[in-house]
Amino acid sequence: MTRRCKSSDCTKELNTAAKCTDVIEKRGYCSIACLADHTKAKRITAQEKKERKAMREAKEKLKNRGEYAKEAQTAFNAWIRERDSGIPCISCDKPDNGTHQVHASHYRSRGACPELAYEPLNVHASCAQCNTMKSGNILDYRINLIKKIGADKLEWLEGPHEPKKYTIDDLKQIKADYKAKLKELKADSI
């Protein structure tokens, strides 16, 4: 049985390690030049990886609170869409059959009630038309929300809430939590 030289540019075949007498050949290279080329390529790859990591860290330092909030909202919305996949639109009962875009629609908007932006009881799957063109189709949303979560929870949603100013650390945690929950939901659905 033979094996190929580890150098990406080389196509020479080598004997198995047990049959090799040459140290370089035992390591999987046909010559010192191939070993040097492979080592250089690995070093360049490692340097590029280090540079990409430094770039990511630099970009992370430049982010503002709004960008973290957007990332947290994206992770939360993805989880809502997965949680409610297969369930009809909360407002118009249009079936989730893959023929239309599904949004994560807030009953109480993020602008009016930012403290409920990441509250699962406040956000449900909706068709794009209801959420975007009809501003949530809020009357039908409310009727179906009572059926889905009950009058007590709806009353709590519509009641007063303590104002919340999310810190960057809060937003990072929300993003991480909902990414993990999404991964868990997807694993459960397989």
C-alpha positions in Angstrom: 0.0 0.0 0.0 1.3 3.4 -0.9 0.5 7.0 0.3 1.0 10.4 -1.3 3.5 13.1 -0.3 1.9 15.5 2.2 3.0 18.5 0.2 0.0 19.9 -1.7 2.0 20.5 -4.9 3.5 17.0 -5.0 1.9 13.9 -6.5 4.7 11.4 -5.7 3.7 8.2 -4.0 5.6 6.9 -1.0 5.9 3.6 0.7 4.1 3.0 4.0 5.8 4.4 7.1 6.7 0.9 8.2 8.7 0.3 5.0 10.5 3.7 5.0 14.1 4.0 6.0 14.4 7.7 5.4 13.2 9.9 8.3 11.6 12.5 5.9 9.8 9.8 4.0 8.5 8.4 7.3 7.0 11.8 8.1 5.1 11.7 4.7 7.3 13.8 2.4 9.3 12.7 -0.6 12.0 15.3 -0.2 13.3 18.1 2.0 12.0 20.6 -0.5 8.4 19.2 -0.1 8.8 19.2 3.7 9.9 22.9 3.5 7.0 23.8 1.1 4.5 22.2 3.4 5.9 23.8 6.5 5.9 27.2 4.8 2.3 26.8 3.6 1.2 25.8 7.2 3.0 28.9 8.6 1.3 31.1 6.1 -2.1 29.6 6.9 -1.5 30.1 10.6 -0.5 33.7 10.0 -3.6 34.3 7.9 -5.7 32.8 10.7 -4.1 35.0 13.3 -4.7 38.1 11.1 -8.4 37.1 10.6 -8.8 36.7 14.4 -7.2 40.1 15.0 -9.5 41.7 12.4 -12.6 40.1 14.0 -11.5 41.4 17.4 -10.8 44.9 16.0 -14.3 45.0 14.4 -15.8 43.7 17.7 -14.2 46.7 19.6 -15.6 49.2 17.1 -19.3 47.9 17.4 -21.7 50.2 19.2 -24.7 49.3 21.3 -27.1 49.5 18.4 -25.1 46.9 16.4 -25.2 44.5 19.4 -29.0 45.1 19.7 -29.4 44.3 16.0 -27.5 41.1 16.4 -29.5 40.1 19.5 -32.7 40.8 17.7 -31.7 38.8 14.7 -30.9 35.8 16.9 -34.1 36.2 18.8 -36.2 36.5 15.6 -34.6 33.4 14.1 -35.5 31.5 17.2 -39.1 32.7 17.0 -39.4 31.7 13.4 -38.1 28.2 14.2 -40.3 27.9 17.3 -43.4 28.8 15.3 -42.4 27.0 12.0 -45.4 25.2 10.6 -47.8 27.4 12.6 -50.1 29.8 10.6 -49.7 33.5 10.7 -50.8 34.9 14.1 -52.9 37.6 12.4 -54.5 36.1 9.3 -54.1 32.4 9.8 -52.2 32.1 6.4 -50.5 28.6 6.6 -46.8 28.4 6.8 -46.4 26.3 3.7 -43.1 27.8 2.4 -44.8 30.1 -0.2 -44.4 33.3 1.7 -41.9 35.0 3.9 -42.3 34.5 7.7 -41.5 37.4 10.1 -41.2 37.5 13.8 -43.9 40.0 14.6 -44.0 41.9 17.8 -47.5 42.5 19.3 -46.2 45.5 21.3 -43.6 47.1 19.0 -40.0 47.4 19.9 -40.3 51.2 19.6 -43.3 51.5 21.9 -42.2 48.9 24.4 -38.5 48.2 24.1 -38.5 46.2 27.4 -40.6 43.5 25.6 -38.3 43.3 22.5 -37.0 39.9 23.6 -40.1 38.6 25.4 -41.3 35.4 23.7 -44.9 36.0 24.6 -44.8 39.3 22.7 -43.4 37.9 19.5 -45.0 35.4 17.1 -44.6 34.2 13.5 -46.5 36.3 11.0 -46.7 36.6 7.2 -44.8 39.4 5.7 -47.9 41.0 4.4 -49.6 41.3 7.8 -46.4 42.4 9.6 -45.1 44.9 7.0 -48.1 46.0 4.9 -50.7 46.0 7.7 -48.5 47.1 10.6 -49.0 43.7 12.3 -52.7 43.5 11.5 -53.0 44.2 15.2 -56.7 43.6 15.8 -56.6 40.1 14.3 -53.3 39.5 16.1 -54.9 40.3 19.4 -57.8 38.0 18.8 -55.5 35.1 17.9 -53.1 36.0 20.7 -55.8 35.5 23.3 -56.5 32.0 21.9 -52.8 31.2 21.9 -51.5 32.5 25.2 -54.7 33.3 27.2 -56.3 36.5 28.4 -54.1 36.7 31.6 -50.8 36.7 29.8 -52.2 39.2 27.2 -53.3 41.5 30.0 -49.7 41.3 31.4 -48.3 42.1 28.0 -50.6 45.2 27.6 -49.9 46.4 31.2 -47.1 48.6 32.3 -43.5 47.4 32.4 -40.3 48.5 34.0 -38.2 50.4 31.5 -35.1 48.4 30.4 -31.9 49.7 29.0 -29.9 46.7 27.8 -26.2 46.9 28.2 -23.8 45.6 25.6 -23.1 42.6 27.9 -26.9 42.0 28.2 -27.2 42.0 24.4 -24.3 39.7 23.9 -25.9 37.3 26.4 -29.3 37.5 24.7 -27.7 36.7 21.4 -25.8 33.8 22.8 -28.8 32.4 24.6 -31.1 32.5 21.6 -28.5 31.1 19.2 -28.1 28.2 21.6 -31.9 27.8 21.9 -32.2 27.9 18.1 -29.6 25.2 17.8 -31.4 23.1 20.4 -34.7 23.5 18.6 -33.2 22.5 15.3 -31.6 19.4 16.9 -34.9 18.4 18.5 -36.8 18.7 15.1 -34.4 16.3 13.4 
